[in-house]
Amino acid sequence: MPELLGWILGGCLLISTLCGLGVLIKRIVKQELRSFSNPDDYISNGLTTIFQAITALFIAFPHLPAIEIVYFIISVLFLVWFPLGKTRHILYFFFARLHLGYFYGRRGTWPEH
Amino acid sequence: MKPIDPVKREKALALLADTSDSKLRTHLNSCVRCGLCATSCMYYDTFHEAKYIPAVKVDIVASIYKRYNTFLGKHAPKLVNARPLNEETAEEMVDLLFGSCTMCGRCVTHCSIGVDISYLVHKGREMLAEMGMVPASLQSTVDAAVQTGNNMAIPVEEYTDTIEWMEEELQDEVEDENARIPLDESDRNVFYTLNPREPKFFPLSIKAMAKIFYAAQESWTLSSKYYDVTNYGYFNGNTAEATLIARNLHDEVLRLKGKRLILGECGHGSYANRWEGPNYLGHSYEFDMITAVELIKEYIDSGLIRLDKSLNSEPVTIHDPCNLIRNGGLFKTLRYVLHASCSSIIEMDPYGNDNHCCGGGGGQLAMSEYNERRLGIGKIKADQIRKSGAKIVITPCHNCVDQLLQLNHTYKLNVKIMTVAEIVANALIL
């Protein structure tokens, strides 16, 4: 991978890792959000955040000891959980927007006319 | 609470197992429970309880879906909060989906994923309808429509008397003995519909629309049997009843050979006929179908009616019915008509596609069980109206009119509530 592209990708992943961490902390701290959260919320959020962090780390420091095997394990866990937990919204998101766009577009709500 | 009939329970669960419904599958699998929808909801904003967060309403339907249709839901339900459909869950569903949601869709437009929360609430209501758990007062409204042709069970004689009375009033007002409110006439350009609240409580709005038709020299008619634009079958979740009500109106237009079905001033009625009607009946309608607001805009555009907005000089504000504006796309059309009819319009904040519901949507006005809640959430709208400083509130929905009248009384707003037809009729140059 070209070095510049690696740094850009790593930077983006770092930002999304921080966002994921922020969302996780918010869920833990806010009583109201916690009240309707379930284990899947924490697992999905945690796994996705770790997966992004380890990917960024692997891009930046590919020669760290045992990084490959850790990256492999995290990736497997993430991909196994993907269709089982709420992580699958990553895929469903696009279809949700499609249905939403069709609903409001057909009625002329978006864009306004 | 009485036990759920196992056969009905299976029918309810079958609604979530439908793999052919891509929209349903998508939205059931999309919510991430981020909670960003919380402050979109009038119930949450008023009562500040987590159970009113729209994501919680989605979750109760999604949790049942997961329990019976996903791997983890079947084998490790606690991990994903998958819940069985039992008496306890069903009772909670009634409270959340019937008693705590106006299906206004404001949360939908604010959702970062785009989950159609109203659609899932409606699906949950369908499940409850299958199990015979629709709140009694809402069901009686639907029963009245199914049995008598209108949701207030107005006898034909009483209705026709009211129409004749309004015809006389119209003749006096326009000083023309030939001015008419036609009933059951065939081959008319316009087949007009009413919210039964009009003949029952607000007959002057019928006269107002008749005056507009008179000014436009329109060829139109009302039916004496199926004139009801509402369809509470949409709200109680019973698709068979919703279909029957929609079909009655559709078939009546065909019987009288109406060229255009004009949906009277009713938000959900317009939504249920225009957007859901063809789905209920399984085919497109054979005739044109638009709302009264769009028809009035046509009249203004084509010069069929002329308006003098100085005749409505008091400051007015507009309440946007969710089913006509956010869920109906009439934001600019409504503004066009009202700016042509009134000289001083003050918008509420927020307004248009981001408006707050009046609090009476989703069948709330028909569910006396939740009156206290309904008037409680209505305070948001009442505060908006008060803040606008307007003396008149205009809304093209009789359901909203009813709720706004109650808010006017409860919160002592001292404003006048009018429909679009009434304000336009007031500005007509004859």
HADDOCK unambig.tbl for C-alpha pairs under 7 A between the chains (distance, minus, plus):
assign (segid A and resid 32 and name CA) (segid B and resid 50 and name CA) 5.83 0.50 0.50
assign (segid A and resid 33 and name CA) (segid B and resid 35 and name CA) 6.50 0.50 0.50
assign (segid A and resid 36 and name CA) (segid B and resid 56 and name CA) 6.85 0.50 0.50
assign (segid A and resid 38 and name CA) (segid B and resid 79 and name CA) 6.71 0.50 0.50
assign (segid A and resid 38 and name CA) (segid B and resid 80 and name CA) 6.04 0.50 0.50
assign (segid A and resid 38 and name CA) (segid B and resid 81 and name CA) 5.93 0.50 0.50
assign (segid A and resid 39 and name CA) (segid B and resid 79 and name CA) 5.22 0.50 0.50
assign (segid A and resid 39 and name CA) (segid B and resid 80 and name CA) 6.33 0.50 0.50
assign (segid A and resid 40 and name CA) (segid B and resid 79 and name CA) 5.79 0.50 0.50
assign (segid A and resid 40 and name CA) (segid B and resid 80 and name CA) 5.19 0.50 0.50
assign (segid A and resid 84 and name CA) (segid B and resid 72 and name CA) 6.49 0.50 0.50
assign (segid A and resid 86 and name CA) (segid B and resid 32 and name CA) 6.45 0.50 0.50
assign (segid A and resid 89 and name CA) (segid B and resid 29 and name CA) 6.25 0.50 0.50
assign (segid A and resid 89 and name CA) (segid B and resid 30 and name CA) 4.70 0.50 0.50
assign (segid A and resid 92 and name CA) (segid B and resid 26 and name CA) 5.80 0.50 0.50
assign (segid A and resid 92 and name CA) (segid B and resid 29 and name CA) 6.72 0.50 0.50
assign (segid A and resid 92 and name CA) (segid B and resid 30 and name CA) 5.75 0.50 0.50
assign (segid A and resid 93 and name CA) (segid B and resid 30 and name CA) 6.18 0.50 0.50
assign (segid A and resid 93 and name CA) (segid B and resid 113 and name CA) 5.82 0.50 0.50
assign (segid A and resid 95 and name CA) (segid B and resid 26 and name CA) 6.45 0.50 0.50
assign (segid A and resid 96 and name CA) (segid B and resid 26 and name CA) 5.92 0.50 0.50
assign (segid A and resid 96 and name CA) (segid B and resid 27 and name CA) 6.26 0.50 0.50
assign (segid A and resid 96 and name CA) (segid B and resid 113 and name CA) 6.86 0.50 0.50
assign (segid A and resid 96 and name CA) (segid B and resid 114 and name CA) 5.57 0.50 0.50
assign (segid A and resid 96 and name CA) (segid B and resid 115 and name CA) 6.09 0.50 0.50
assign (segid A and resid 97 and name CA) (segid B and resid 113 and name CA) 6.98 0.50 0.50
assign (segid A and resid 97 and name CA) (segid B and resid 114 and name CA) 5.43 0.50 0.50
assign (segid A and resid 99 and name CA) (segid B and resid 23 and name CA) 6.56 0.50 0.50
assign (segid A and resid 100 and name CA) (segid B and resid 114 and name CA) 6.11 0.50 0.50
assign (segid A and resid 100 and name CA) (segid B and resid 116 and name CA) 6.96 0.50 0.50
assign (segid A and resid 104 and name CA) (segid B and resid 327 and name CA) 6.96 0.50 0.50
assign (segid A and resid 107 and name CA) (segid B and resid 327 and name CA) 6.99 0.50 0.50
assign (segid A and resid 107 and name CA) (segid B and resid 328 and name CA) 5.43 0.50 0.50
assign (segid A and resid 107 and name CA) (segid B and resid 329 and name CA) 5.01 0.50 0.50
assign (segid A and resid 108 and name CA) (segid B and resid 329 and name CA) 4.64 0.50 0.50
assign (segid A and resid 109 and name CA) (segid B and resid 326 and name CA) 6.11 0.50 0.50
assign (segid A and resid 109 and name CA) (segid B and resid 328 and name CA) 6.78 0.50 0.50
assign (segid A and resid 109 and name CA) (segid B and resid 329 and name CA) 4.16 0.50 0.50
assign (segid A and resid 113 and name CA) (segid B and resid 332 and name CA) 6.23 0.50 0.50
